[in-house]
Amino acid sequence: MKVLLSVCLLLCLALSVNSVRVRTHAKSHATQSGWQAYIDQNLIGSGLAGAAIIGANDGGVWAISRGLTLKGGEGATIVNNFKSPSKFTAQGVIVNGVKYFTLKADNYSVYGKGGAGGVVLVKTAKTIIIGVYDSKLQPGAAARVVEGLGEYLIDQGY
């Protein structure tokens, strides 16, 4: 029974990652509504509890899900900390006023954990994708969803 559940989980994760790539190819990223579609359909639609796309230079919000806010300069702090990822380890990751313990931080991605959930950040040339997950989504699945969109945006020059 455990093997069957494991196989089902792996198939669901594979389908989720592939659906992120398929759905993103159809989206226009030339408009604000295009960025919001990435949030609503690709990130939230894949099971994340909250998501945002911010500018990699200034931390300005390009698109954000309902119920998530970047409070008191959190976007600018994330941008600054990506310049020296060890700052994430020292300071943690703060999103929506919640501080997450940093599990991994490098120039491409940051993983944070807090309680039953966590956060995944992925940096591209022009954006930083923020994905917040809760107990309904496994950390690995959350990372694959956010990193899948990050890879697509990198391929598109973003």
C-alpha positions as CSV (number, residue, x, y, z in Angstrom):
1,M,0.0,0.0,0.0
2,K,2.8,2.4,0.8
3,V,4.5,1.7,-2.5
4,L,1.2,2.4,-4.4
5,L,0.8,5.7,-2.5
6,S,4.4,6.7,-3.3
7,V,3.9,5.9,-7.0
8,C,0.7,8.0,-7.0
9,L,2.4,10.9,-5.3
10,L,5.3,10.8,-7.8
11,L,2.9,10.7,-10.7
12,C,0.9,13.7,-9.3
13,L,4.1,15.7,-8.8
14,A,5.3,14.9,-12.3
15,L,1.9,16.0,-13.7
16,S,2.0,19.1,-11.6
17,V,5.4,20.2,-12.8
18,N,4.6,19.5,-16.5
19,S,1.3,21.4,-16.2
20,V,3.2,24.4,-14.9
21,R,5.4,24.4,-18.0
22,V,2.5,23.7,-20.4
23,R,0.2,26.4,-18.9
24,T,3.0,29.0,-18.8
25,H,3.7,28.8,-22.5
26,A,0.2,30.0,-23.3
27,K,0.5,33.1,-21.1
28,S,1.5,36.6,-22.2
29,H,4.0,38.2,-19.8
30,A,3.7,41.6,-21.5
31,T,0.9,42.8,-19.3
32,Q,0.2,43.0,-15.6
33,S,-2.7,40.5,-16.1
34,G,-0.2,38.1,-17.6
35,W,1.9,38.1,-14.5
36,Q,-1.2,37.7,-12.4
37,A,-2.1,34.6,-14.5
38,Y,1.2,33.0,-13.5
39,I,0.2,33.5,-9.8
40,D,-3.4,32.4,-10.1
41,Q,-3.1,29.5,-12.5
42,N,0.4,28.2,-12.2
43,L,1.4,28.7,-8.5
44,I,-1.9,28.9,-6.6
45,G,-3.4,26.5,-9.1
46,S,-0.7,24.0,-8.3
47,G,-1.5,24.0,-4.6
48,L,0.6,26.8,-3.1
49,A,-1.1,28.8,-0.3
50,G,0.3,32.1,-1.4
51,A,2.5,33.5,-4.2
52,A,4.1,36.6,-5.5
53,I,6.3,37.8,-8.3
54,I,8.5,40.8,-7.5
55,G,11.1,42.7,-9.4
56,A,14.6,41.4,-8.9
57,N,16.1,44.9,-8.8
58,D,13.8,46.8,-6.4
59,G,11.4,44.2,-4.9
60,G,8.4,45.9,-6.4
61,V,5.3,43.7,-6.6
62,W,4.5,42.6,-10.2
63,A,1.7,40.2,-9.1
64,I,0.5,38.7,-5.8
65,S,-2.1,36.3,-4.6
66,R,-5.0,37.2,-2.4
67,G,-4.2,37.1,1.3
68,L,-0.5,37.6,0.8
69,T,1.2,40.9,1.4
70,L,4.8,42.0,1.5
71,K,5.0,44.1,4.6
72,G,7.4,46.9,5.5
73,G,10.0,46.5,2.8
74,E,10.0,42.7,2.7
75,G,10.4,42.7,-1.1
76,A,13.4,45.0,-0.9
77,T,15.0,42.9,1.9
78,I,14.6,39.8,-0.2
79,V,16.3,41.5,-3.2
80,N,19.1,42.7,-1.0
81,N,19.6,39.3,0.6
82,F,19.9,37.5,-2.7
83,K,23.0,39.7,-3.3
84,S,24.6,37.8,-0.4
85,P,22.5,34.7,0.3
86,S,24.2,34.0,3.6
87,K,22.1,36.9,4.9
88,F,19.1,34.6,4.6
89,T,20.8,32.1,6.8
90,A,21.5,34.7,9.4
91,Q,18.2,36.6,9.3
92,G,15.7,34.0,8.1
93,V,13.2,34.6,5.4
94,I,10.3,37.0,6.1
95,V,7.3,36.9,3.9
96,N,3.8,38.3,4.9
97,G,5.1,39.2,8.3
98,V,6.1,35.5,9.0
99,K,9.7,34.6,9.7
100,Y,10.9,31.3,8.2
101,F,14.0,29.4,9.3
102,T,16.3,29.1,6.3
103,L,17.1,25.6,5.2
104,K,19.0,26.4,2.0
105,A,20.1,29.6,0.4
106,D,22.1,30.3,-2.8
107,N,22.1,32.7,-5.7
108,Y,19.2,30.8,-7.4
109,S,16.8,29.6,-4.7
110,V,16.0,29.9,-1.0
111,Y,14.0,27.4,1.1
112,G,12.5,28.4,4.4
113,K,10.5,26.4,6.9
114,G,8.1,27.5,9.6
115,G,5.7,25.2,11.4
116,A,3.8,22.9,9.1
117,G,4.6,25.1,6.1
118,G,7.3,27.1,4.4
119,V,8.4,29.3,1.6
120,V,10.4,28.9,-1.6
121,L,12.1,31.8,-3.4
122,V,13.5,31.5,-6.9
123,K,15.5,34.3,-8.6
124,T,15.6,34.9,-12.3
125,A,17.3,37.7,-14.2
126,K,14.4,40.1,-13.7
127,T,12.1,38.5,-11.1
128,I,11.9,36.8,-7.8
129,I,9.2,34.2,-7.5
130,I,7.8,33.7,-3.9
131,G,5.8,30.6,-3.1
132,V,4.3,30.0,0.3
133,Y,3.0,26.5,1.1
134,D,1.1,25.0,4.0
135,S,0.6,21.5,5.4
136,K,-1.5,20.5,2.3
137,L,1.6,20.6,0.1
138,Q,4.9,18.8,0.6
139,P,8.0,21.0,0.6
140,G,9.5,19.1,-2.4
141,A,6.3,19.6,-4.4
142,A,6.3,23.3,-3.6
143,A,9.9,23.7,-4.7
144,R,9.3,21.9,-8.0
145,V,6.3,24.2,-8.8
146,V,8.2,27.4,-8.0
147,E,11.4,26.3,-9.6
148,G,9.5,25.1,-12.7
149,L,8.1,28.5,-13.3
150,G,11.5,30.0,-12.6
151,E,13.1,27.8,-15.2
152,Y,10.5,28.8,-17.7
153,L,11.0,32.6,-17.0
154,I,14.7,32.2,-17.4
155,D,14.2,30.5,-20.7
156,Q,12.1,33.4,-21.8
157,G,14.7,36.0,-20.8
158,Y,13.2,37.0,-17.5
